Amino acid sequence: DCLFVTDYFTRTPRKLNAFRSFASVELFHFNMPDDTVVAVWNLITFKEQGGTFGDSCPDRNVTVYFRSGAPPVINPFHTSFPKDTIVPGSFAVTLTWTLPNRTTGVFNITSPLPGDWFLAAHLPKDEGKISIKGLYEECQYLFQPQLIVQRLIGIPVLYPGYLVDQMIPVHNKSALYKVYIPNYSSRIKVQLKGCRISNRTMESCPVILKIRAKAPPLHNSTYIDCKDRMSCELETKLPFWEHWYYILLDKYIGNVNFYFRIQVQVKDCSKPSIARSSSPNSALNMPQSFGFPTGLSLTDSLPAAGLPPMMQNISESTPFVNEDTGTHLLPSSDMDTCWPIRPTLRNELDTFSVHFYIFFGPNISIPPNRAAVFAINLMPVLDSGGVLNLELKLNVSSVMRENVTVFGCLNHGTPLTLADNSTVSCESEFSAGFVLSVNTTSNITKLRIPYPQTGTWYLSLRSLCTTDHGFAVCSNVTAEVYLRSYLTPCINDCGTYGQCKLLRTNNFLYAACECKAGWDGWGCTDNSVAYSYGFQLLSTLLLCLSNLMFVPPVAIAIRSHCLLEASVYIFTMFFSTVTLYLCNETACQVFYCILFQAVTNHCVSSLPPLYQLFNAVLDFSFKVLYLLGAMVLSMALQLDRHGLWNLLGPSIFALGIMAIAWTVRTIRRRRCYPPTWKRWVFYLFPGTVIATSAVALYAFVETEENYFYIHSIWHMLIAGSVGFLLPPRAKHDNKVPPIQRRRGCGYQLCVNEHEEMGLVDPAVVSINSICTS
C-alpha cells in the first residue's frame, strides 16, 4: 500500500579548477530525504570557450567524490596525512568525455542514508601555467550535479511491544516496516509468529528477515533465513539511538497471500537501577563532596537523561561472545545495564573554534570495574567543516606502578566498548569506532578527525591491567586521565608552511589548508616535494636582488633631468622587493610596472613646449593625468589584477603619446626623429628587443615551478631596457654665451631657432637661440 514519490534537486553549474588543495575544490551540498529507496545522481559536465561551446578544448577528466554526513576528505596525490589523523571513508567516480563538448555520468545508489550529502569535484593537476587573462580564450569546464530520488510514502510503523497481524499480498514479493529506536536502547529483537498461507498454518516462515538502521536494508544487511526455523527471531545489540530501523521481509513463495504476526521488542537499559550497588557519586564519576540533597537514588532522580547503555564488567571473567560477528562484549552480570553519560559543556570561541569542557574535569577518574562515558555533541552542518581533536593523557602516579592501560572508544551515534583478553575493538554490527589507548610507557595519545559527522559522539574510557594472558580487570586501581576535546578549523593551523582558509559554498562553511613552498598534504606536513631551505633562500634573493637592476635607470633618469620618472623607478624597485618578500603580492608590482612604462614612454617622447601659457597648461595636465591614471589603474587592478587591458591599456596610451610626439617632430624637422642612426641601432632597437623579450617571458613562459628565476629575469630585462630607451641628456652649445635673464616674475620661453627652422649647420646663423621673458 506504499506510494512511490519522485523528487528532483539540482545545483547551479560551477567552474571547476585544477586540484591544488581542498581550497580549489567545488563543493556541493544536498539533503537526502527519509525513506529513499533509490537515488539517481546525474552529473553533467560541459565545456565553454569565449561564451560558446568549447568543442576545441582538450578533454580533461573530472573526479567527483561523495560522502554522507560531512564533506569528503580527499587525497588525489596520495600525500601523507598528519600524525594521529583519521581519514573518513568516501567513494569517487571519474567522468570521461563522450561528446566533444559535453558528458553526463549517471549512477544509482540503492537505499542511501538520509540527511546531508556532499559532492566534491575538481580537474586533474595542471602544469601551473601563469597566463594573462584575456590574451586568449580560456577553456572553462563547468559541472552541474542533479539528484533524482524515489522515496516511499506510507511505510507501516511498528510500535515496540505490540504484536501486529500483517499480510504480504499475492502481487508483492516483500514488505517493508520501520520502528523508531529511542535513547538508552541496548538491543532490538524482531519476532515473526503465526506464519500461514491462506488458511494453512506453517511450522516455519518462508521469508528472509533483514534489518538496517537509518535506511531500507540492502543485500548485505543483517538478516536471518526463517525458512527452516521453528522460531524466527532477529536480534541486534547496541543500536543507534534516535534513528529509524527498517525491517524487510522477502518471501520465498509467490502467487499467494502470506499472513504473519510481527513484533518488535526494544530493551531499555535505563529502567533497571545500577546505582544501588554503589554510591551515586562513584557512578557519576564525580568528587565525593558532590552529593544529592535528597535521599533518592540516581535512577529515581534522573530516570532517563543520565543513564545510557554501556556493557558492564563486574565479576565474571568469561566474556560474552557474539557468534554472528565474532566480537567480544565486556563481561557483565546483566547485559542490559547502563552506565551514566557525563555531558560536556560547549564553549564557542570563534568559527570552528569550540572547546568541550567536562564538568569537574578535565581530570577523570576511571574505576576498575566500569567505564566512564562522555558525550560530545556536534551541531548539524555547522561543525562538519572543521576538525575534531581529542587528547588523552594518563597520570602515571595514579596507577601505583601497576601496568594499567586505559582504552577509549570513540563512536558516533551510540556508546560502545568491546574487548577481549588480548585485543580491544570498537566495532559492532552497525557502528565502527576509533580506538585510543594510553599506558605507563606511552601516556599521551591524540586523535584528529577532519570533517566529522555531526550529531553525538560518545567516548567510552575503561582501564585494564596487563597480564601474561592478555588484559584483565584491574583489582583495585583507579586510573586518572586528562581529557581534552575541541574543534578547530584546520589541523595545527596548517603548520609553518600552510595557511588555513575559511571557504563558503552557498550556506555551508568549511575550512581547508593551502600549502606553500612545495609542502603538501591535508595539514601541509608532507615534505616529499618541498623546497629546501637553500632553494627558498636562493629564490628569495633572486627575486629581491634582481630589483637592483632598477638602479641604473634611476641614475640615467636623474642625469637626464627626468625626476618624475626616477621617482617612479625608485618606488617600483622598493615595492617590488617588499611585496615579494613579505606577501608575494602582485597587484602592487603590476601597478608600478605599468606606471613605470607610462612615464618612460612620456620621457622618451619629449613633447616640446610651444608657448608660455601652453607650456604651463601642458605641464599641469600631465600631472593631473598621472594622478588620475594612477588612481584608476589601482582600482582596476584590485578588480582584476591579471586582466589583459589593465596591462595593455596604459602602455598603449603611453606609446600613442610617444608616437604623436615623434611624428610632430618629424614633420617639423622634415626628417626622421630621432635623427641619428646610432640612436636607433645602439639604443632604441636593443631596448625594444629587451622589453619585448621580457613581456614574452612574462606572458608565455612563466609557470609556478619556474616562477622564481623567470620572474627574476623579468625584473632584470624590464629594468635593463629602460637604460637604452631613456633619452640622453640635452647638450649645451658652449660657443655662444647665454643671454642674461632679466630679473622679474613670469615664465621664460626659449625658442631654438636652429631646430625650429630645420637648420642643420650652426654656421648659417649667428645667433643660436633667443630667450624672451
Secondary structure, 3 states (H helix, E strand, C coil): CCEEEEEEEECCCEECCECCCHHHCEEEEEEECCCEEEEEEEEEEEEEECCEECCCCCCCCEEEEEEECCCCCCCCCCCCCCCCECCCCCEEEEECCCCCCEEEEEEEEECCCCEEEEEEEEECCCCCECCCECCCCCEEEEEEEEEEEEEEECCCECCCCCEEEEEECCCCCEEEEEEEECCCEEEEEEEEEEEEECCEECCCCCEEEEEEECCCCCCCCEEEECCCCCCEEEEEECCCCCEEEEEEEEECCCCCCEEEEEEEEEEECCCCCCCCCCCHHHHCCCCCCCCCCCCCCHHHHCCCCCCCECCCCCCCCCCEECCCCCCEECCCCCCCCECCEEEEEEEEEECCEEEEEECCCCEEEECCCCCEEEEEEECCCCCCCCEEEEEEEECHHHHCCCCEEEEEEEEECCCCCEECCCCEECECCCCECEEEEEECCCCEEEEEEECCCCEEEEEEEEEEEEECCEEECCCCCCEEEEEEEEEECCHHHHCCCEEEEEEEECCEEEEEEEECCCCECCCCCECCCCCCHHHHHHHHHHHHHHHHHHHHHHHHHHHCCCHHHHHHHHHHHHHHHHHHHHCCCCHHHHHHHHHHHHHHHHHHHCCCCCCHHHHHHHHHHHHHHHHHHHHHHHHHHHHCCCEHHHHHHHHHHHHHHHHHHHHHHHHHHCCCCCCCHHHHHHHHHHHHHHHHHHHHHHHHHCECCCHHHHHHHHHHHHHHHHHHHCCCCCCCCCCCCCCCCCCCCCCCEEECHHHHCCCCCHHHCCCCCEEEC
